[in-house]
Amino acid sequence: MYIHLGMGVVVREEDVVGIFDMENTTVSGATRDFLKRAQKENLVEDVCYDLPRSIVVCRDYIGGERVYITQIAPATLLKRSRAEIGGIALRPHAKGL
């Protein structure tokens, strides 16, 4: 399954390490340091044309990581990862998520 992050960028659901709310996570110094390091290493891809709302961390095809900045809300990305076709869930999900 794939998740659309915006501006035509899609990632495989199994490659997603985490989806983080931009407003809440950038308060932390550790998160800011992570983003600075990722930018220095050219691992960040900005896939939004509006106010950024989410940070999506993914594994890349060579075992590293890729960081996407997207305007799509974390809750929307989570819903997209739980897409259903014809009312049938494509994969089971843990209760409470």
N, CA, C and O atoms as CSV, one atom per row, in Angstrom:
chain,resi,resn,atom,element,x,y,z
A,1,MET,N,N,0.848,-1.169,0.000
A,1,MET,CA,C,0.000,0.000,0.000
A,1,MET,C,C,0.893,1.231,0.000
A,1,MET,O,O,1.996,1.212,0.546
A,2,TYR,N,N,0.414,2.279,-0.605
A,2,TYR,CA,C,1.150,3.532,-0.717
A,2,TYR,C,C,0.381,4.660,-0.042
A,2,TYR,O,O,-0.848,4.636,0.037
A,3,ILE,N,N,1.126,5.645,0.439
A,3,ILE,CA,C,0.527,6.826,1.062
A,3,ILE,C,C,0.956,8.047,0.252
A,3,ILE,O,O,2.146,8.265,0.026
A,4,HIS,N,N,-0.020,8.837,-0.181
A,4,HIS,CA,C,0.268,10.067,-0.922
A,4,HIS,C,C,0.606,11.171,0.069
A,4,HIS,O,O,-0.182,11.464,0.968
A,5,LEU,N,N,1.785,11.790,-0.094
A,5,LEU,CA,C,2.238,12.837,0.819
A,5,LEU,C,C,2.005,14.245,0.291
A,5,LEU,O,O,2.146,15.220,1.029
A,6,GLY,N,N,1.650,14.350,-0.977
A,6,GLY,CA,C,1.439,15.657,-1.584
A,6,GLY,C,C,2.382,15.880,-2.745
A,6,GLY,O,O,3.453,15.277,-2.817
A,7,MET,N,N,1.971,16.762,-3.665
A,7,MET,CA,C,2.753,17.124,-4.838
A,7,MET,C,C,3.234,15.902,-5.627
A,7,MET,O,O,4.345,15.889,-6.156
A,8,GLY,N,N,2.387,14.888,-5.697
A,8,GLY,CA,C,2.695,13.703,-6.486
A,8,GLY,C,C,3.661,12.728,-5.845
A,8,GLY,O,O,4.064,11.758,-6.487
A,9,VAL,N,N,4.042,12.953,-4.608
A,9,VAL,CA,C,4.984,12.063,-3.919
A,9,VAL,C,C,4.210,11.006,-3.145
A,9,VAL,O,O,3.317,11.324,-2.359
A,10,VAL,N,N,4.563,9.746,-3.376
A,10,VAL,CA,C,3.973,8.640,-2.635
A,10,VAL,C,C,5.094,7.809,-2.030
A,10,VAL,O,O,6.186,7.711,-2.590
A,11,VAL,N,N,4.808,7.211,-0.874
A,11,VAL,CA,C,5.769,6.327,-0.215
A,11,VAL,C,C,5.068,5.016,0.116
A,11,VAL,O,O,3.852,4.969,0.302
A,12,ARG,N,N,5.856,3.969,0.184
A,12,ARG,CA,C,5.282,2.686,0.588
A,12,ARG,C,C,4.986,2.731,2.080
A,12,ARG,O,O,5.806,3.195,2.873
A,13,GLU,N,N,3.824,2.251,2.449
A,13,GLU,CA,C,3.409,2.286,3.854
A,13,GLU,C,C,4.413,1.574,4.753
A,13,GLU,O,O,4.679,2.033,5.864
A,14,GLU,N,N,4.973,0.457,4.286
A,14,GLU,CA,C,5.908,-0.297,5.120
A,14,GLU,C,C,7.242,0.422,5.307
A,14,GLU,O,O,8.028,0.034,6.171
A,15,ASP,N,N,7.513,1.460,4.517
A,15,ASP,CA,C,8.745,2.239,4.667
A,15,ASP,C,C,8.605,3.390,5.653
A,15,ASP,O,O,9.601,4.010,6.024
A,16,VAL,N,N,7.381,3.683,6.080
A,16,VAL,CA,C,7.152,4.798,7.001
A,16,VAL,C,C,7.601,4.397,8.402
A,16,VAL,O,O,7.119,3.419,8.973
A,17,VAL,N,N,8.536,5.176,8.941
A,17,VAL,CA,C,9.025,4.956,10.303
A,17,VAL,C,C,8.155,5.719,11.290
A,17,VAL,O,O,7.855,5.221,12.375
A,18,GLY,N,N,7.749,6.930,10.914
A,18,GLY,CA,C,6.913,7.723,11.799
A,18,GLY,C,C,6.309,8.925,11.101
A,18,GLY,O,O,6.869,9.457,10.142
A,19,ILE,N,N,5.155,9.342,11.598
A,19,ILE,CA,C,4.470,10.539,11.117
A,19,ILE,C,C,4.314,11.450,12.331
A,19,ILE,O,O,3.748,11.055,13.350
A,20,PHE,N,N,4.824,12.677,12.207
A,20,PHE,CA,C,4.871,13.573,13.351
A,20,PHE,C,C,4.214,14.905,13.027
A,20,PHE,O,O,4.348,15.428,11.920
A,21,ASP,N,N,3.505,15.445,14.008
A,21,ASP,CA,C,2.863,16.747,13.873
A,21,ASP,C,C,3.936,17.831,13.948
A,21,ASP,O,O,4.656,17.926,14.942
A,22,MET,N,N,4.039,18.625,12.925
A,22,MET,CA,C,5.081,19.647,12.830
A,22,MET,C,C,5.009,20.648,13.980
A,22,MET,O,O,6.035,21.026,14.545
A,23,GLU,N,N,3.806,21.071,14.321
A,23,GLU,CA,C,3.642,22.097,15.349
A,23,GLU,C,C,4.103,21.611,16.719
A,23,GLU,O,O,4.739,22.362,17.459
A,24,ASN,N,N,3.791,20.374,17.061
A,24,ASN,CA,C,4.127,19.859,18.386
A,24,ASN,C,C,5.556,19.341,18.491
A,24,ASN,O,O,6.199,19.526,19.524
A,25,THR,N,N,6.060,18.702,17.453
A,25,THR,CA,C,7.376,18.068,17.566
A,25,THR,C,C,8.534,19.040,17.400
A,25,THR,O,O,9.619,18.783,17.921
A,26,THR,N,N,8.342,20.141,16.698
A,26,THR,CA,C,9.457,21.069,16.499
A,26,THR,C,C,9.751,21.903,17.737
A,26,THR,O,O,10.699,22.689,17.738
A,27,VAL,N,N,8.960,21.749,18.785
A,27,VAL,CA,C,9.227,22.414,20.058
A,27,VAL,C,C,10.449,21.778,20.717
A,27,VAL,O,O,11.215,22.461,21.396
A,28,SER,N,N,10.628,20.496,20.521
A,28,SER,CA,C,11.722,19.749,21.139
A,28,SER,C,C,13.058,20.073,20.471
A,28,SER,O,O,13.155,20.119,19.244
A,29,GLY,N,N,14.075,20.294,21.288
A,29,GLY,CA,C,15.416,20.535,20.765
A,29,GLY,C,C,15.953,19.337,20.008
A,29,GLY,O,O,16.656,19.493,19.010
A,30,ALA,N,N,15.625,18.136,20.478
A,30,ALA,CA,C,16.088,16.914,19.809
A,30,ALA,C,C,15.517,16.816,18.394
A,30,ALA,O,O,16.210,16.406,17.463
A,31,THR,N,N,14.259,17.195,18.245
A,31,THR,CA,C,13.641,17.156,16.916
A,31,THR,C,C,14.270,18.195,16.004
A,31,THR,O,O,14.544,17.914,14.838
A,32,ARG,N,N,14.499,19.385,16.522
A,32,ARG,CA,C,15.141,20.424,15.713
A,32,ARG,C,C,16.541,19.988,15.283
A,32,ARG,O,O,16.941,20.218,14.142
A,33,ASP,N,N,17.288,19.355,16.201
A,33,ASP,CA,C,18.625,18.850,15.864
A,33,ASP,C,C,18.547,17.773,14.791
A,33,ASP,O,O,19.361,17.752,13.869
A,34,PHE,N,N,17.561,16.872,14.909
A,34,PHE,CA,C,17.375,15.817,13.910
A,34,PHE,C,C,17.105,16.426,12.538
A,34,PHE,O,O,17.695,16.007,11.541
A,35,LEU,N,N,16.214,17.414,12.489
A,35,LEU,CA,C,15.878,18.046,11.214
A,35,LEU,C,C,17.071,18.799,10.622
A,35,LEU,O,O,17.282,18.766,9.409
A,36,LYS,N,N,17.851,19.477,11.467
A,36,LYS,CA,C,19.049,20.174,10.983
A,36,LYS,C,C,20.040,19.180,10.382
A,36,LYS,O,O,20.598,19.421,9.311
A,37,ARG,N,N,20.257,18.056,11.083
A,37,ARG,CA,C,21.177,17.038,10.582
A,37,ARG,C,C,20.679,16.477,9.259
A,37,ARG,O,O,21.451,16.311,8.315
A,38,ALA,N,N,19.386,16.185,9.198
A,38,ALA,CA,C,18.803,15.635,7.971
A,38,ALA,C,C,18.937,16.630,6.816
A,38,ALA,O,O,19.205,16.227,5.684
A,39,GLN,N,N,18.756,17.908,7.090
A,39,GLN,CA,C,18.905,18.921,6.036
A,39,GLN,C,C,20.349,19.018,5.562
A,39,GLN,O,O,20.602,19.134,4.363
A,40,LYS,N,N,21.298,18.972,6.495
A,40,LYS,CA,C,22.718,19.026,6.124
A,40,LYS,C,C,23.107,17.849,5.238
A,40,LYS,O,O,23.951,17.978,4.351
A,41,GLU,N,N,22.484,16.702,5.487
A,41,GLU,CA,C,22.790,15.487,4.727
A,41,GLU,C,C,21.897,15.339,3.490
A,41,GLU,O,O,21.904,14.294,2.840
A,42,ASN,N,N,21.133,16.380,3.170
A,42,ASN,CA,C,20.227,16.385,2.007
A,42,ASN,C,C,19.218,15.240,2.034
A,42,ASN,O,O,18.932,14.628,1.005
A,43,LEU,N,N,18.689,14.962,3.208
A,43,LEU,CA,C,17.701,13.896,3.367
A,43,LEU,C,C,16.274,14.425,3.420
A,43,LEU,O,O,15.324,13.642,3.443
A,44,VAL,N,N,16.115,15.745,3.439
A,44,VAL,CA,C,14.791,16.349,3.593
A,44,VAL,C,C,14.234,16.721,2.225
A,44,VAL,O,O,14.914,17.323,1.394
A,45,GLU,N,N,12.978,16.343,2.016
A,45,GLU,CA,C,12.282,16.717,0.788
A,45,GLU,C,C,11.002,17.447,1.172
A,45,GLU,O,O,10.146,16.897,1.867
A,46,ASP,N,N,10.880,18.666,0.724
A,46,ASP,CA,C,9.705,19.489,1.001
A,46,ASP,C,C,8.669,19.206,-0.079
A,46,ASP,O,O,8.883,19.519,-1.250
A,47,VAL,N,N,7.551,18.616,0.317
A,47,VAL,CA,C,6.504,18.260,-0.646
A,47,VAL,C,C,5.220,19.041,-0.359
A,47,VAL,O,O,4.114,18.510,-0.459
A,48,CYS,N,N,5.395,20.314,0.000
A,48,CYS,CA,C,4.209,21.131,0.249
A,48,CYS,C,C,4.376,22.504,-0.382
A,48,CYS,O,O,5.490,23.002,-0.539
A,49,TYR,N,N,3.263,23.097,-0.736
A,49,TYR,CA,C,3.257,24.447,-1.285
A,49,TYR,C,C,2.530,25.392,-0.344
A,49,TYR,O,O,2.314,26.558,-0.674
A,50,ASP,N,N,2.155,24.899,0.819
A,50,ASP,CA,C,1.432,25.675,1.811
A,50,ASP,C,C,2.124,25.475,3.156
A,50,ASP,O,O,3.246,24.971,3.210
A,51,LEU,N,N,1.473,25.861,4.217
A,51,LEU,CA,C,2.012,25.728,5.561
A,51,LEU,C,C,2.284,24.257,5.891
A,51,LEU,O,O,1.369,23.438,5.805
A,52,PRO,N,N,3.520,23.898,6.267
A,52,PRO,CA,C,3.817,22.494,6.589
A,52,PRO,C,C,3.118,22.054,7.865
A,52,PRO,O,O,3.058,22.800,8.843
A,53,ARG,N,N,2.583,20.819,7.844
A,53,ARG,CA,C,1.848,20.312,9.000
A,53,ARG,C,C,2.401,19.012,9.545
A,53,ARG,O,O,2.159,18.679,10.706
A,54,SER,N,N,3.147,18.261,8.726
A,54,SER,CA,C,3.639,16.954,9.163
A,54,SER,C,C,5.074,16.721,8.735
A,54,SER,O,O,5.550,17.252,7.732
A,55,ILE,N,N,5.744,15.907,9.533
A,55,ILE,CA,C,7.065,15.388,9.195
A,55,ILE,C,C,6.888,13.884,9.057
A,55,ILE,O,O,6.394,13.231,9.976
A,56,VAL,N,N,7.285,13.333,7.925
A,56,VAL,CA,C,7.173,11.894,7.695
A,56,VAL,C,C,8.586,11.349,7.510
A,56,VAL,O,O,9.298,11.746,6.587
A,57,VAL,N,N,8.983,10.440,8.390
A,57,VAL,CA,C,10.305,9.821,8.312
A,57,VAL,C,C,10.130,8.439,7.703
A,57,VAL,O,O,9.315,7.641,8.165
A,58,CYS,N,N,10.912,8.166,6.653
A,58,CYS,CA,C,10.814,6.887,5.934
A,58,CYS,C,C,12.191,6.262,5.773
A,58,CYS,O,O,13.207,6.956,5.756
A,59,ARG,N,N,12.206,4.948,5.658
A,59,ARG,CA,C,13.420,4.247,5.236
A,59,ARG,C,C,13.524,4.425,3.734
A,59,ARG,O,O,12.509,4.434,3.037
A,60,ASP,N,N,14.739,4.567,3.231
A,60,ASP,CA,C,14.878,4.625,1.779
A,60,ASP,C,C,15.384,3.285,1.258
A,60,ASP,O,O,15.649,2.366,2.033
A,61,TYR,N,N,15.513,3.186,-0.043
A,61,TYR,CA,C,15.824,1.905,-0.679
A,61,TYR,C,C,17.236,1.406,-0.398
A,61,TYR,O,O,17.521,0.239,-0.667
A,62,ILE,N,N,18.131,2.236,0.130
A,62,ILE,CA,C,19.486,1.767,0.428
A,62,ILE,C,C,19.720,1.629,1.931
A,62,ILE,O,O,20.862,1.534,2.381
A,63,GLY,N,N,18.656,1.619,2.690
A,63,GLY,CA,C,18.756,1.387,4.128
A,63,GLY,C,C,18.931,2.635,4.967
A,63,GLY,O,O,19.046,2.547,6.189
A,64,GLY,N,N,18.954,3.791,4.333
A,64,GLY,CA,C,19.060,5.046,5.068
A,64,GLY,C,C,17.683,5.562,5.425
A,64,GLY,O,O,16.731,4.797,5.580
A,65,GLU,N,N,17.598,6.866,5.551
A,65,GLU,CA,C,16.305,7.460,5.872
A,65,GLU,C,C,16.055,8.656,4.969
A,65,GLU,O,O,16.976,9.231,4.389
A,66,ARG,N,N,14.804,9.005,4.871
A,66,ARG,CA,C,14.361,10.150,4.084
A,66,ARG,C,C,13.318,10.869,4.927
A,66,ARG,O,O,12.488,10.223,5.566
A,67,VAL,N,N,13.350,12.191,4.936
A,67,VAL,CA,C,12.416,12.984,5.726
A,67,VAL,C,C,11.603,13.851,4.768
A,67,VAL,O,O,12.160,14.593,3.957
A,68,TYR,N,N,10.288,13.748,4.873
A,68,TYR,CA,C,9.390,14.529,4.029
A,68,TYR,C,C,8.667,15.550,4.891
A,68,TYR,O,O,8.189,15.229,5.979
A,69,ILE,N,N,8.589,16.773,4.404
A,69,ILE,CA,C,7.808,17.825,5.045
A,69,ILE,C,C,6.576,18.013,4.170
A,69,ILE,O,O,6.694,18.334,2.987
A,70,THR,N,N,5.394,17.814,4.747
A,70,THR,CA,C,4.162,17.859,3.963
A,70,THR,C,C,3.113,18.744,4.627
A,70,THR,O,O,3.123,18.944,5.841
A,71,GLN,N,N,2.225,19.258,3.819
A,71,GLN,CA,C,1.142,20.107,4.329
A,71,GLN,C,C,-0.055,19.294,4.805
A,71,GLN,O,O,-1.015,19.854,5.332
A,72,ILE,N,N,-0.005,17.996,4.627
A,72,ILE,CA,C,-1.132,17.136,5.008
A,72,ILE,C,C,-1.037,16.819,6.500
A,72,ILE,O,O,0.033,16.474,7.001
A,73,ALA,N,N,-2.150,16.937,7.196
A,73,ALA,CA,C,-2.196,16.710,8.640
A,73,ALA,C,C,-1.871,15.254,8.976
A,73,ALA,O,O,-2.199,14.351,8.206
A,74,PRO,N,N,-1.226,15.023,10.124
A,74,PRO,CA,C,-0.902,13.652,10.531
A,74,PRO,C,C,-2.125,12.738,10.579
A,74,PRO,O,O,-2.042,11.575,10.182
A,75,ALA,N,N,-3.256,13.249,11.059
A,75,ALA,CA,C,-4.470,12.425,11.140
A,75,ALA,C,C,-4.930,11.992,9.750
A,75,ALA,O,O,-5.391,10.864,9.574
A,76,THR,N,N,-4.811,12.869,8.772
A,76,THR,CA,C,-5.192,12.531,7.397
A,76,THR,C,C,-4.259,11.468,6.832
A,76,THR,O,O,-4.712,10.539,6.164
A,77,LEU,N,N,-2.966,11.596,7.091
A,77,LEU,CA,C,-2.005,10.590,6.619
A,77,LEU,C,C,-2.297,9.232,7.252
A,77,LEU,O,O,-2.191,8.199,6.591
A,78,LEU,N,N,-2.665,9.238,8.532
A,78,LEU,CA,C,-3.018,7.986,9.200
A,78,LEU,C,C,-4.247,7.364,8.550
A,78,LEU,O,O,-4.284,6.153,8.332
A,79,LYS,N,N,-5.249,8.174,8.240
A,79,LYS,CA,C,-6.448,7.658,7.568
A,79,LYS,C,C,-6.098,7.078,6.206
A,79,LYS,O,O,-6.632,6.040,5.814
A,80,ARG,N,N,-5.206,7.744,5.487
A,80,ARG,CA,C,-4.804,7.238,4.174
A,80,ARG,C,C,-4.093,5.898,4.292
A,80,ARG,O,O,-4.194,5.059,3.397
A,81,SER,N,N,-3.381,5.694,5.381
A,81,SER,CA,C,-2.685,4.418,5.559
A,81,SER,C,C,-3.656,3.299,5.911
A,81,SER,O,O,-3.309,2.120,5.832
A,82,ARG,N,N,-4.847,3.663,6.290
A,82,ARG,CA,C,-5.873,2.674,6.642
A,82,ARG,C,C,-6.959,2.613,5.579
A,82,ARG,O,O,-8.116,2.327,5.886
A,83,ALA,N,N,-6.597,2.875,4.350
A,83,ALA,CA,C,-7.567,2.923,3.249
A,83,ALA,C,C,-8.315,1.611,3.114
A,83,ALA,O,O,-7.777,0.532,3.363
A,84,GLU,N,N,-9.546,1.733,2.719
A,84,GLU,CA,C,-10.387,0.567,2.487
A,84,GLU,C,C,-10.902,0.604,1.059
A,84,GLU,O,O,-11.104,1.673,0.485
A,85,ILE,N,N,-11.108,-0.556,0.505
A,85,ILE,CA,C,-11.704,-0.665,-0.822
A,85,ILE,C,C,-12.990,-1.454,-0.669
A,85,ILE,O,O,-12.971,-2.584,-0.181
A,86,GLY,N,N,-14.095,-0.877,-1.077
A,86,GLY,CA,C,-15.377,-1.554,-0.981
A,86,GLY,C,C,-15.778,-1.888,0.443
A,86,GLY,O,O,-16.514,-2.848,0.672
A,87,GLY,N,N,-15.301,-1.102,1.404
A,87,GLY,CA,C,-15.662,-1.326,2.798
A,87,GLY,C,C,-14.867,-2.430,3.470
A,87,GLY,O,O,-15.124,-2.755,4.629
A,88,ILE,N,N,-13.906,-3.012,2.766
A,88,ILE,CA,C,-13.094,-4.090,3.339
A,88,ILE,C,C,-11.697,-3.555,3.592
A,88,ILE,O,O,-11.036,-3.078,2.670
A,89,ALA,N,N,-11.245,-3.631,4.833
A,89,ALA,CA,C,-9.904,-3.155,5.167
A,89,ALA,C,C,-8.872,-3.980,4.421
A,89,ALA,O,O,-8.988,-5.202,4.323
A,90,LEU,N,N,-7.862,-3.301,3.895
A,90,LEU,CA,C,-6.823,-3.995,3.147
A,90,LEU,C,C,-5.883,-4.777,4.050
A,90,LEU,O,O,-5.275,-5.755,3.616
A,91,ARG,N,N,-5.762,-4.356,5.288
A,91,ARG,CA,C,-4.953,-5.092,6.255
A,91,ARG,C,C,-5.501,-4.813,7.647
A,91,ARG,O,O,-6.053,-3.740,7.889
A,92,PRO,N,N,-5.358,-5.755,8.555
A,92,PRO,CA,C,-5.869,-5.541,9.910
A,92,PRO,C,C,-5.023,-4.500,10.644
A,92,PRO,O,O,-3.826,-4.360,10.393
A,93,HIS,N,N,-5.668,-3.779,11.551
A,93,HIS,CA,C,-4.974,-2.765,12.337
A,93,HIS,C,C,-5.124,-3.095,13.810
A,93,HIS,O,O,-6.107,-3.703,14.233
A,94,ALA,N,N,-4.126,-2.680,14.582
A,94,ALA,CA,C,-4.186,-2.886,16.021
A,94,ALA,C,C,-5.329,-2.066,16.598
A,94,ALA,O,O,-5.593,-0.951,16.147
A,95,LYS,N,N,-5.993,-2.612,17.577
A,95,LYS,CA,C,-7.092,-1.892,18.213
A,95,LYS,C,C,-6.543,-0.686,18.956
A,95,LYS,O,O,-5.452,-0.725,19.526
A,96,GLY,N,N,-7.312,0.371,18.937
A,96,GLY,CA,C,-6.933,1.577,19.649
A,96,GLY,C,C,-6.112,2.547,18.823
A,96,GLY,O,O,-5.765,3.624,19.308
A,97,LEU,N,N,-5.790,2.190,17.579
A,97,LEU,CA,C,-5.023,3.122,16.734
A,97,LEU,C,C,-5.943,3.854,15.805
A,97,LEU,O,O,-5.492,4.682,15.014
